[in-house]
Amino acid sequence: MSKTALQVLIGTALVDQEFCEDLLNGKRPVILAEFDLTAAEREAALAVETDSIKGFAVGLCERLST
């Protein structure tokens, strides 16, 4: 279930500093490939521009709710 994949993605970023830095600083496509996301979720996650995990989560939520 992709909602669970998004929860694991955000949860991992919250507890693993290196993972979070990679998610926010250029390695996002590689990280996202490890998760069972839908095409829309992957596209939304790649489109979010932020330098914080909170901003990433908010941006992802906003993009997916429209």
PDB file of N, CA, C and O in Angstrom, chain B, residues numbered from 101:
ATOM      1  N   MET B 101       0.851  -1.185   0.000  1.00  0.00           N
ATOM      2  CA  MET B 101       0.000   0.000   0.000  1.00  0.00           C
ATOM      3  C   MET B 101       0.888   1.238   0.000  1.00  0.00           C
ATOM      4  O   MET B 101       1.768   1.373   0.850  1.00  0.00           O
ATOM      5  N   SER B 102       0.666   2.122  -0.930  1.00  0.00           N
ATOM      6  CA  SER B 102       1.581   3.247  -1.089  1.00  0.00           C
ATOM      7  C   SER B 102       1.500   4.246   0.057  1.00  0.00           C
ATOM      8  O   SER B 102       2.499   4.902   0.352  1.00  0.00           O
ATOM      9  N   LYS B 103       0.358   4.388   0.711  1.00  0.00           N
ATOM     10  CA  LYS B 103       0.299   5.310   1.842  1.00  0.00           C
ATOM     11  C   LYS B 103       1.292   4.873   2.909  1.00  0.00           C
ATOM     12  O   LYS B 103       1.958   5.708   3.520  1.00  0.00           O
ATOM     13  N   THR B 104       1.393   3.596   3.128  1.00  0.00           N
ATOM     14  CA  THR B 104       2.370   3.078   4.078  1.00  0.00           C
ATOM     15  C   THR B 104       3.781   3.391   3.606  1.00  0.00           C
ATOM     16  O   THR B 104       4.636   3.742   4.420  1.00  0.00           O
ATOM     17  N   ALA B 105       4.040   3.273   2.325  1.00  0.00           N
ATOM     18  CA  ALA B 105       5.366   3.588   1.783  1.00  0.00           C
ATOM     19  C   ALA B 105       5.717   5.053   2.040  1.00  0.00           C
ATOM     20  O   ALA B 105       6.858   5.361   2.382  1.00  0.00           O
ATOM     21  N   LEU B 106       4.764   5.946   1.881  1.00  0.00           N
ATOM     22  CA  LEU B 106       5.017   7.364   2.165  1.00  0.00           C
ATOM     23  C   LEU B 106       5.271   7.586   3.647  1.00  0.00           C
ATOM     24  O   LEU B 106       6.130   8.387   4.016  1.00  0.00           O
ATOM     25  N   GLN B 107       4.539   6.890   4.490  1.00  0.00           N
ATOM     26  CA  GLN B 107       4.754   7.012   5.927  1.00  0.00           C
ATOM     27  C   GLN B 107       6.141   6.515   6.310  1.00  0.00           C
ATOM     28  O   GLN B 107       6.819   7.136   7.129  1.00  0.00           O
ATOM     29  N   VAL B 108       6.566   5.408   5.728  1.00  0.00           N
ATOM     30  CA  VAL B 108       7.897   4.876   6.005  1.00  0.00           C
ATOM     31  C   VAL B 108       8.966   5.837   5.494  1.00  0.00           C
ATOM     32  O   VAL B 108       9.974   6.050   6.167  1.00  0.00           O
ATOM     33  N   LEU B 109       8.761   6.409   4.331  1.00  0.00           N
ATOM     34  CA  LEU B 109       9.699   7.373   3.765  1.00  0.00           C
ATOM     35  C   LEU B 109       9.895   8.557   4.708  1.00  0.00           C
ATOM     36  O   LEU B 109      11.028   8.898   5.047  1.00  0.00           O
ATOM     37  N   ILE B 110       8.808   9.178   5.128  1.00  0.00           N
ATOM     38  CA  ILE B 110       8.881  10.341   6.020  1.00  0.00           C
ATOM     39  C   ILE B 110       9.416   9.930   7.387  1.00  0.00           C
ATOM     40  O   ILE B 110      10.249  10.629   7.964  1.00  0.00           O
ATOM     41  N   GLY B 111       8.949   8.817   7.899  1.00  0.00           N
ATOM     42  CA  GLY B 111       9.416   8.342   9.208  1.00  0.00           C
ATOM     43  C   GLY B 111      10.903   8.071   9.222  1.00  0.00           C
ATOM     44  O   GLY B 111      11.595   8.427  10.176  1.00  0.00           O
ATOM     45  N   THR B 112      11.400   7.442   8.170  1.00  0.00           N
ATOM     46  CA  THR B 112      12.827   7.165   8.084  1.00  0.00           C
ATOM     47  C   THR B 112      13.622   8.462   8.038  1.00  0.00           C
ATOM     48  O   THR B 112      14.665   8.578   8.681  1.00  0.00           O
ATOM     49  N   ALA B 113      13.135   9.424   7.288  1.00  0.00           N
ATOM     50  CA  ALA B 113      13.819  10.717   7.196  1.00  0.00           C
ATOM     51  C   ALA B 113      13.848  11.436   8.551  1.00  0.00           C
ATOM     52  O   ALA B 113      14.785  12.179   8.844  1.00  0.00           O
ATOM     53  N   LEU B 114      12.832  11.211   9.361  1.00  0.00           N
ATOM     54  CA  LEU B 114      12.787  11.855  10.673  1.00  0.00           C
ATOM     55  C   LEU B 114      13.797  11.269  11.656  1.00  0.00           C
ATOM     56  O   LEU B 114      14.295  11.981  12.529  1.00  0.00           O
ATOM     57  N   VAL B 115      14.100   9.987  11.523  1.00  0.00           N
ATOM     58  CA  VAL B 115      14.977   9.339  12.506  1.00  0.00           C
ATOM     59  C   VAL B 115      16.389   9.057  12.001  1.00  0.00           C
ATOM     60  O   VAL B 115      17.269   8.706  12.787  1.00  0.00           O
ATOM     61  N   ASP B 116      16.610   9.205  10.702  1.00  0.00           N
ATOM     62  CA  ASP B 116      17.925   8.906  10.120  1.00  0.00           C
ATOM     63  C   ASP B 116      18.450  10.151   9.413  1.00  0.00           C
ATOM     64  O   ASP B 116      18.025  10.467   8.302  1.00  0.00           O
ATOM     65  N   GLN B 117      19.362  10.847  10.054  1.00  0.00           N
ATOM     66  CA  GLN B 117      19.861  12.127   9.545  1.00  0.00           C
ATOM     67  C   GLN B 117      20.491  12.000   8.162  1.00  0.00           C
ATOM     68  O   GLN B 117      20.250  12.839   7.294  1.00  0.00           O
ATOM     69  N   GLU B 118      21.291  10.965   7.949  1.00  0.00           N
ATOM     70  CA  GLU B 118      21.940  10.785   6.647  1.00  0.00           C
ATOM     71  C   GLU B 118      20.908  10.533   5.549  1.00  0.00           C
ATOM     72  O   GLU B 118      21.019  11.085   4.455  1.00  0.00           O
ATOM     73  N   PHE B 119      19.914   9.709   5.834  1.00  0.00           N
ATOM     74  CA  PHE B 119      18.832   9.445   4.890  1.00  0.00           C
ATOM     75  C   PHE B 119      18.108  10.746   4.555  1.00  0.00           C
ATOM     76  O   PHE B 119      17.816  11.024   3.392  1.00  0.00           O
ATOM     77  N   CYS B 120      17.824  11.534   5.581  1.00  0.00           N
ATOM     78  CA  CYS B 120      17.125  12.811   5.395  1.00  0.00           C
ATOM     79  C   CYS B 120      17.936  13.751   4.509  1.00  0.00           C
ATOM     80  O   CYS B 120      17.395  14.371   3.593  1.00  0.00           O
ATOM     81  N   GLU B 121      19.234  13.855   4.784  1.00  0.00           N
ATOM     82  CA  GLU B 121      20.092  14.723   3.980  1.00  0.00           C
ATOM     83  C   GLU B 121      20.120  14.268   2.522  1.00  0.00           C
ATOM     84  O   GLU B 121      20.071  15.093   1.609  1.00  0.00           O
ATOM     85  N   ASP B 122      20.198  12.971   2.309  1.00  0.00           N
ATOM     86  CA  ASP B 122      20.194  12.444   0.939  1.00  0.00           C
ATOM     87  C   ASP B 122      18.863  12.734   0.250  1.00  0.00           C
ATOM     88  O   ASP B 122      18.835  13.086  -0.929  1.00  0.00           O
ATOM     89  N   LEU B 123      17.775  12.588   0.977  1.00  0.00           N
ATOM     90  CA  LEU B 123      16.446  12.849   0.422  1.00  0.00           C
ATOM     91  C   LEU B 123      16.304  14.299  -0.018  1.00  0.00           C
ATOM     92  O   LEU B 123      15.649  14.591  -1.018  1.00  0.00           O
ATOM     93  N   LEU B 124      16.919  15.201   0.732  1.00  0.00           N
ATOM     94  CA  LEU B 124      16.768  16.629   0.451  1.00  0.00           C
ATOM     95  C   LEU B 124      17.859  17.204  -0.435  1.00  0.00           C
ATOM     96  O   LEU B 124      17.712  18.321  -0.933  1.00  0.00           O
ATOM     97  N   ASN B 125      18.955  16.475  -0.648  1.00  0.00           N
ATOM     98  CA  ASN B 125      20.101  17.052  -1.341  1.00  0.00           C
ATOM     99  C   ASN B 125      20.597  16.242  -2.533  1.00  0.00           C
ATOM    100  O   ASN B 125      21.776  15.893  -2.600  1.00  0.00           O
ATOM    101  N   GLY B 126      19.730  15.953  -3.445  1.00  0.00           N
ATOM    102  CA  GLY B 126      20.179  15.408  -4.716  1.00  0.00           C
ATOM    103  C   GLY B 126      20.091  13.910  -4.926  1.00  0.00           C
ATOM    104  O   GLY B 126      20.183  13.450  -6.064  1.00  0.00           O
ATOM    105  N   LYS B 127      19.917  13.142  -3.879  1.00  0.00           N
ATOM    106  CA  LYS B 127      19.842  11.685  -4.056  1.00  0.00           C
ATOM    107  C   LYS B 127      18.401  11.183  -4.005  1.00  0.00           C
ATOM    108  O   LYS B 127      18.157   9.981  -3.904  1.00  0.00           O
ATOM    109  N   ARG B 128      17.468  12.096  -4.075  1.00  0.00           N
ATOM    110  CA  ARG B 128      16.049  11.738  -3.955  1.00  0.00           C
ATOM    111  C   ARG B 128      15.609  10.680  -4.960  1.00  0.00           C
ATOM    112  O   ARG B 128      14.918   9.740  -4.566  1.00  0.00           O
ATOM    113  N   PRO B 129      15.974  10.781  -6.246  1.00  0.00           N
ATOM    114  CA  PRO B 129      15.525   9.744  -7.184  1.00  0.00           C
ATOM    115  C   PRO B 129      15.986   8.342  -6.785  1.00  0.00           C
ATOM    116  O   PRO B 129      15.239   7.374  -6.933  1.00  0.00           O
ATOM    117  N   VAL B 130      17.196   8.235  -6.287  1.00  0.00           N
ATOM    118  CA  VAL B 130      17.728   6.934  -5.863  1.00  0.00           C
ATOM    119  C   VAL B 130      16.966   6.432  -4.644  1.00  0.00           C
ATOM    120  O   VAL B 130      16.606   5.256  -4.574  1.00  0.00           O
ATOM    121  N   ILE B 131      16.723   7.308  -3.697  1.00  0.00           N
ATOM    122  CA  ILE B 131      15.993   6.926  -2.485  1.00  0.00           C
ATOM    123  C   ILE B 131      14.562   6.519  -2.816  1.00  0.00           C
ATOM    124  O   ILE B 131      14.076   5.505  -2.313  1.00  0.00           O
ATOM    125  N   LEU B 132      13.893   7.286  -3.644  1.00  0.00           N
ATOM    126  CA  LEU B 132      12.499   6.982  -3.968  1.00  0.00           C
ATOM    127  C   LEU B 132      12.347   5.643  -4.680  1.00  0.00           C
ATOM    128  O   LEU B 132      11.310   4.989  -4.568  1.00  0.00           O
ATOM    129  N   ALA B 133      13.369   5.242  -5.404  1.00  0.00           N
ATOM    130  CA  ALA B 133      13.315   3.952  -6.114  1.00  0.00           C
ATOM    131  C   ALA B 133      13.224   2.783  -5.145  1.00  0.00           C
ATOM    132  O   ALA B 133      12.809   1.691  -5.533  1.00  0.00           O
ATOM    133  N   GLU B 134      13.606   2.994  -3.891  1.00  0.00           N
ATOM    134  CA  GLU B 134      13.562   1.945  -2.887  1.00  0.00           C
ATOM    135  C   GLU B 134      12.169   1.755  -2.291  1.00  0.00           C
ATOM    136  O   GLU B 134      11.945   0.810  -1.534  1.00  0.00           O
ATOM    137  N   PHE B 135      11.236   2.639  -2.622  1.00  0.00           N
ATOM    138  CA  PHE B 135       9.901   2.604  -2.036  1.00  0.00           C
ATOM    139  C   PHE B 135       8.854   2.289  -3.096  1.00  0.00           C
ATOM    140  O   PHE B 135       8.993   2.669  -4.258  1.00  0.00           O
ATOM    141  N   ASP B 136       7.810   1.593  -2.680  1.00  0.00           N
ATOM    142  CA  ASP B 136       6.724   1.193  -3.570  1.00  0.00           C
ATOM    143  C   ASP B 136       5.717   2.339  -3.703  1.00  0.00           C
ATOM    144  O   ASP B 136       4.626   2.299  -3.135  1.00  0.00           O
ATOM    145  N   LEU B 137       6.111   3.358  -4.466  1.00  0.00           N
ATOM    146  CA  LEU B 137       5.266   4.533  -4.660  1.00  0.00           C
ATOM    147  C   LEU B 137       4.554   4.457  -6.006  1.00  0.00           C
ATOM    148  O   LEU B 137       5.050   3.843  -6.951  1.00  0.00           O
ATOM    149  N   THR B 138       3.391   5.086  -6.077  1.00  0.00           N
ATOM    150  CA  THR B 138       2.713   5.203  -7.357  1.00  0.00           C
ATOM    151  C   THR B 138       3.471   6.223  -8.207  1.00  0.00           C
ATOM    152  O   THR B 138       4.315   6.959  -7.696  1.00  0.00           O
ATOM    153  N   ALA B 139       3.171   6.262  -9.483  1.00  0.00           N
ATOM    154  CA  ALA B 139       3.816   7.238 -10.369  1.00  0.00           C
ATOM    155  C   ALA B 139       3.505   8.662  -9.908  1.00  0.00           C
ATOM    156  O   ALA B 139       4.378   9.528  -9.945  1.00  0.00           O
ATOM    157  N   ALA B 140       2.275   8.907  -9.477  1.00  0.00           N
ATOM    158  CA  ALA B 140       1.883  10.241  -9.018  1.00  0.00           C
ATOM    159  C   ALA B 140       2.626  10.622  -7.739  1.00  0.00           C
ATOM    160  O   ALA B 140       3.046  11.769  -7.587  1.00  0.00           O
ATOM    161  N   GLU B 141       2.790   9.676  -6.826  1.00  0.00           N
ATOM    162  CA  GLU B 141       3.517   9.940  -5.590  1.00  0.00           C
ATOM    163  C   GLU B 141       4.984  10.229  -5.871  1.00  0.00           C
ATOM    164  O   GLU B 141       5.571  11.146  -5.295  1.00  0.00           O
ATOM    165  N   ARG B 142       5.562   9.446  -6.753  1.00  0.00           N
ATOM    166  CA  ARG B 142       6.975   9.636  -7.108  1.00  0.00           C
ATOM    167  C   ARG B 142       7.168  11.005  -7.770  1.00  0.00           C
ATOM    168  O   ARG B 142       8.108  11.732  -7.449  1.00  0.00           O
ATOM    169  N   GLU B 143       6.271  11.345  -8.693  1.00  0.00           N
ATOM    170  CA  GLU B 143       6.343  12.635  -9.384  1.00  0.00           C
ATOM    171  C   GLU B 143       6.208  13.790  -8.395  1.00  0.00           C
ATOM    172  O   GLU B 143       6.945  14.772  -8.478  1.00  0.00           O
ATOM    173  N   ALA B 144       5.265  13.671  -7.460  1.00  0.00           N
ATOM    174  CA  ALA B 144       5.061  14.722  -6.459  1.00  0.00           C
ATOM    175  C   ALA B 144       6.287  14.850  -5.570  1.00  0.00           C
ATOM    176  O   ALA B 144       6.718  15.963  -5.269  1.00  0.00           O
ATOM    177  N   ALA B 145       6.854  13.730  -5.147  1.00  0.00           N
ATOM    178  CA  ALA B 145       8.027  13.749  -4.272  1.00  0.00           C
ATOM    179  C   ALA B 145       9.230  14.366  -4.971  1.00  0.00           C
ATOM    180  O   ALA B 145      10.023  15.065  -4.340  1.00  0.00           O
ATOM    181  N   LEU B 146       9.369  14.117  -6.245  1.00  0.00           N
ATOM    182  CA  LEU B 146      10.483  14.686  -6.997  1.00  0.00           C
ATOM    183  C   LEU B 146      10.307  16.191  -7.231  1.00  0.00           C
ATOM    184  O   LEU B 146      11.289  16.916  -7.388  1.00  0.00           O
ATOM    185  N   ALA B 147       9.069  16.651  -7.252  1.00  0.00           N
ATOM    186  CA  ALA B 147       8.791  18.056  -7.561  1.00  0.00           C
ATOM    187  C   ALA B 147       8.906  18.982  -6.350  1.00  0.00           C
ATOM    188  O   ALA B 147       9.038  20.194  -6.517  1.00  0.00           O
ATOM    189  N   VAL B 148       8.859  18.435  -5.144  1.00  0.00           N
ATOM    190  CA  VAL B 148       8.929  19.277  -3.938  1.00  0.00           C
ATOM    191  C   VAL B 148      10.319  19.888  -3.823  1.00  0.00           C
ATOM    192  O   VAL B 148      11.330  19.189  -3.895  1.00  0.00           O
ATOM    193  N   GLU B 149      10.351  21.201  -3.645  1.00  0.00           N
ATOM    194  CA  GLU B 149      11.623  21.915  -3.466  1.00  0.00           C
ATOM    195  C   GLU B 149      11.646  22.487  -2.052  1.00  0.00           C
ATOM    196  O   GLU B 149      10.863  23.374  -1.713  1.00  0.00           O
ATOM    197  N   THR B 150      12.560  21.961  -1.232  1.00  0.00           N
ATOM    198  CA  THR B 150      12.669  22.394   0.156  1.00  0.00           C
ATOM    199  C   THR B 150      14.004  21.964   0.722  1.00  0.00           C
ATOM    200  O   THR B 150      14.712  21.150   0.129  1.00  0.00           O
ATOM    201  N   ASP B 151      14.343  22.516   1.871  1.00  0.00           N
ATOM    202  CA  ASP B 151      15.575  22.108   2.532  1.00  0.00           C
ATOM    203  C   ASP B 151      15.305  21.533   3.924  1.00  0.00           C
ATOM    204  O   ASP B 151      16.222  21.402   4.734  1.00  0.00           O
ATOM    205  N   SER B 152      14.035  21.188   4.198  1.00  0.00           N
ATOM    206  CA  SER B 152      13.702  20.597   5.495  1.00  0.00           C
ATOM    207  C   SER B 152      12.731  19.433   5.294  1.00  0.00           C
ATOM    208  O   SER B 152      11.967  19.404   4.329  1.00  0.00           O
ATOM    209  N   ILE B 153      12.775  18.494   6.205  1.00  0.00           N
ATOM    210  CA  ILE B 153      11.871  17.356   6.106  1.00  0.00           C
ATOM    211  C   ILE B 153      10.427  17.796   6.334  1.00  0.00           C
ATOM    212  O   ILE B 153       9.505  17.252   5.728  1.00  0.00           O
ATOM    213  N   LYS B 154      10.235  18.777   7.205  1.00  0.00           N
ATOM    214  CA  LYS B 154       8.883  19.301   7.410  1.00  0.00           C
ATOM    215  C   LYS B 154       8.349  19.913   6.114  1.00  0.00           C
ATOM    216  O   LYS B 154       7.209  19.661   5.726  1.00  0.00           O
ATOM    217  N   GLY B 155       9.174  20.712   5.455  1.00  0.00           N
ATOM    218  CA  GLY B 155       8.775  21.304   4.185  1.00  0.00           C
ATOM    219  C   GLY B 155       8.498  20.256   3.130  1.00  0.00           C
ATOM    220  O   GLY B 155       7.584  20.402   2.319  1.00  0.00           O
ATOM    221  N   PHE B 156       9.300  19.186   3.145  1.00  0.00           N
ATOM    222  CA  PHE B 156       9.084  18.099   2.194  1.00  0.00           C
ATOM    223  C   PHE B 156       7.739  17.439   2.446  1.00  0.00           C
ATOM    224  O   PHE B 156       6.976  17.204   1.509  1.00  0.00           O
ATOM    225  N   ALA B 157       7.443  17.139   3.700  1.00  0.00           N
ATOM    226  CA  ALA B 157       6.192  16.473   4.043  1.00  0.00           C
ATOM    227  C   ALA B 157       4.986  17.361   3.686  1.00  0.00           C
ATOM    228  O   ALA B 157       3.997  16.885   3.128  1.00  0.00           O
ATOM    229  N   VAL B 158       5.083  18.633   4.010  1.00  0.00           N
ATOM    230  CA  VAL B 158       3.986  19.575   3.702  1.00  0.00           C
ATOM    231  C   VAL B 158       3.815  19.691   2.180  1.00  0.00           C
ATOM    232  O   VAL B 158       2.697  19.611   1.671  1.00  0.00           O
ATOM    233  N   GLY B 159       4.910  19.878   1.469  1.00  0.00           N
ATOM    234  CA  GLY B 159       4.839  19.990   0.013  1.00  0.00           C
ATOM    235  C   GLY B 159       4.289  18.750  -0.645  1.00  0.00           C
ATOM    236  O   GLY B 159       3.502  18.836  -1.588  1.00  0.00           O
ATOM    237  N   LEU B 160       4.697  17.601  -0.155  1.00  0.00           N
ATOM    238  CA  LEU B 160       4.205  16.333  -0.687  1.00  0.00           C
ATOM    239  C   LEU B 160       2.707  16.204  -0.450  1.00  0.00           C
ATOM    240  O   LEU B 160       1.963  15.821  -1.353  1.00  0.00           O
ATOM    241  N   CYS B 161       2.270  16.520   0.745  1.00  0.00           N
ATOM    242  CA  CYS B 161       0.847  16.468   1.083  1.00  0.00           C
ATOM    243  C   CYS B 161       0.037  17.417   0.200  1.00  0.00           C
ATOM    244  O   CYS B 161      -1.022  17.048  -0.308  1.00  0.00           O
ATOM    245  N   GLU B 162       0.533  18.626   0.022  1.00  0.00           N
ATOM    246  CA  GLU B 162      -0.169  19.613  -0.812  1.00  0.00           C
ATOM    247  C   GLU B 162      -0.284  19.130  -2.245  1.00  0.00           C
ATOM    248  O   GLU B 162      -1.349  19.241  -2.851  1.00  0.00           O
ATOM    249  N   ARG B 163       0.792  18.597  -2.793  1.00  0.00           N
ATOM    250  CA  ARG B 163       0.774  18.140  -4.184  1.00  0.00           C
ATOM    251  C   ARG B 163      -0.150  16.937  -4.364  1.00  0.00           C
ATOM    252  O   ARG B 163      -0.805  16.809  -5.398  1.00  0.00           O
ATOM    253  N   LEU B 164      -0.205  16.079  -3.393  1.00  0.00           N
ATOM    254  CA  LEU B 164      -1.021  14.865  -3.524  1.00  0.00           C
ATOM    255  C   LEU B 164      -2.496  15.112  -3.227  1.00  0.00           C
ATOM    256  O   LEU B 164      -3.347  14.320  -3.631  1.00  0.00           O
ATOM    257  N   SER B 165      -2.806  16.191  -2.531  1.00  0.00           N
ATOM    258  CA  SER B 165      -4.205  16.464  -2.193  1.00  0.00           C
ATOM    259  C   SER B 165      -4.934  17.247  -3.275  1.00  0.00           C
ATOM    260  O   SER B 165      -6.144  17.454  -3.181  1.00  0.00           O
ATOM    261  N   THR B 166      -4.211  17.684  -4.302  1.00  0.00           N
ATOM    262  CA  THR B 166      -4.863  18.444  -5.385  1.00  0.00           C
ATOM    263  C   THR B 166      -5.186  17.554  -6.547  1.00  0.00           C
ATOM    264  O   THR B 166      -5.736  18.018  -7.546  1.00  0.00           O
TER     265      THR B 166
END
